[in-house]
Amino acid sequence: MNLDPEPDDVSGDLTGAFLRQADFANFSSQRFSIVRVEKKSFEAKNGRPAESKWVVTFDGDRCLSLNKTNLNLLARWFGPHTRDWIGKEIAVYRDESISFGGRLTGGLRVRRPSGHDETPF
């Protein structure tokens, strides 16, 4: 059985590596295992300056760019050294109460996993 995508199948290019709010449209939470943590540089965009952010990579090469709140939570749970985060599980969920620039935008949050979390995509 051939599991390779069809040559004209664009679905792999639509998802991207980074998790998005749309991945959690039904407000469910997903459980992920951390496989890598690194600091990445992001180019200036939409009038905002370039910045460096911590990025967590999960099984399946999906990524989450960490805002200050999520970074603080992971450091509290797993310690300040990111090498200690490898292999740990977290749940990611969509939180519609997140504000950015004074506007209610929604966003992704992390929490400790529970028995109600779905498995990744």
C-alpha positions as CSV (number, residue, x, y, z in Angstrom):
1,M,0.0,0.0,0.0
2,N,1.4,3.4,-1.0
3,L,1.1,6.0,1.7
4,D,2.8,8.8,-0.2
5,P,0.5,11.8,-1.0
6,E,-0.7,12.2,-4.6
7,P,1.5,14.5,-6.7
8,D,-1.4,17.1,-6.9
9,D,-2.3,16.9,-3.1
10,V,-1.7,20.3,-1.5
11,S,-3.0,19.4,2.0
12,G,0.5,19.0,3.4
13,D,1.3,22.6,2.4
14,L,-1.8,24.0,4.0
15,T,-1.1,22.9,7.6
16,G,2.4,24.2,8.2
17,A,4.6,23.2,11.1
18,F,3.3,25.7,13.6
19,L,0.1,25.1,15.5
20,R,-2.7,27.6,14.8
21,Q,-6.0,28.5,16.4
22,A,-7.8,26.9,13.5
23,D,-6.2,23.5,14.5
24,F,-8.4,23.7,17.7
25,A,-11.6,25.0,16.1
26,N,-13.8,22.9,18.3
27,F,-12.0,24.2,21.5
28,S,-10.6,20.7,22.2
29,S,-7.2,20.2,23.7
30,Q,-4.5,18.1,22.2
31,R,-1.8,16.2,24.0
32,F,1.8,16.5,22.7
33,S,5.2,15.2,23.7
34,I,8.1,17.6,23.5
35,V,11.0,16.5,21.3
36,R,13.0,19.7,20.9
37,V,13.1,23.3,22.4
38,E,15.1,26.0,20.7
39,K,15.2,29.8,20.3
40,K,14.4,31.0,16.8
41,S,14.5,34.4,15.2
42,F,11.5,35.7,13.5
43,E,11.6,38.5,10.8
44,A,9.9,41.9,11.3
45,K,6.3,41.7,10.2
46,N,3.2,43.9,10.1
47,G,5.1,46.9,11.6
48,R,6.5,44.8,14.5
49,P,10.3,44.5,15.0
50,A,12.2,41.2,14.5
51,E,12.3,39.1,17.6
52,S,13.6,35.9,19.0
53,K,11.2,33.4,20.7
54,W,11.4,30.0,22.2
55,V,9.8,27.3,20.0
56,V,8.7,23.9,21.2
57,T,8.7,21.1,18.6
58,F,6.5,18.1,19.2
59,D,6.2,14.6,17.8
60,G,5.2,14.8,14.2
61,D,7.3,18.0,13.7
62,R,4.4,20.3,14.8
63,C,5.7,23.5,16.6
64,L,4.4,26.1,19.1
65,S,6.0,29.5,19.4
66,L,5.9,30.3,23.2
67,N,4.6,33.6,24.4
68,K,5.7,34.8,27.9
69,T,2.7,33.1,29.7
70,N,3.3,29.7,28.1
71,L,7.1,30.0,28.6
72,N,6.6,30.8,32.3
73,L,4.3,27.8,32.7
74,L,6.6,25.3,31.1
75,A,9.6,26.7,33.2
76,R,7.5,26.4,36.4
77,W,6.5,22.8,35.6
78,F,9.7,21.4,34.1
79,G,12.4,23.8,35.4
80,P,14.4,26.6,33.7
81,H,16.6,24.3,31.6
82,T,14.9,23.4,28.3
83,R,16.9,20.1,28.1
84,D,14.7,18.9,31.0
85,W,11.6,19.5,29.0
86,I,12.4,16.8,26.4
87,G,10.0,13.9,26.6
88,K,7.5,15.8,28.8
89,E,3.8,15.9,27.7
90,I,1.7,19.0,27.6
91,A,-1.8,19.8,26.4
92,V,-2.4,22.7,24.0
93,Y,-5.8,24.4,23.7
94,R,-7.4,27.4,22.2
95,D,-8.2,30.3,24.6
96,E,-10.5,32.9,23.2
97,S,-9.8,35.4,26.0
98,I,-6.2,36.2,24.9
99,S,-5.6,39.8,24.0
100,F,-2.8,41.3,21.9
101,G,-2.2,45.0,21.3
102,G,-5.4,45.8,23.2
103,R,-7.5,43.7,20.9
104,L,-9.2,40.4,21.8
105,T,-7.5,38.0,19.4
106,G,-7.6,34.5,21.0
107,G,-4.6,32.3,21.1
108,L,-3.1,29.0,22.2
109,R,-2.3,28.1,25.8
110,V,-0.6,25.2,27.4
111,R,-1.6,23.2,30.5
112,R,-0.8,19.9,32.2
113,P,-2.4,17.0,30.3
114,S,-5.5,15.3,31.6
115,G,-7.4,12.2,30.6
116,H,-9.7,14.2,28.4
117,D,-7.1,15.5,25.9
118,E,-7.2,14.2,22.4
119,T,-4.2,12.6,20.7
120,P,-2.4,14.8,18.2
121,F,-3.6,15.3,14.6
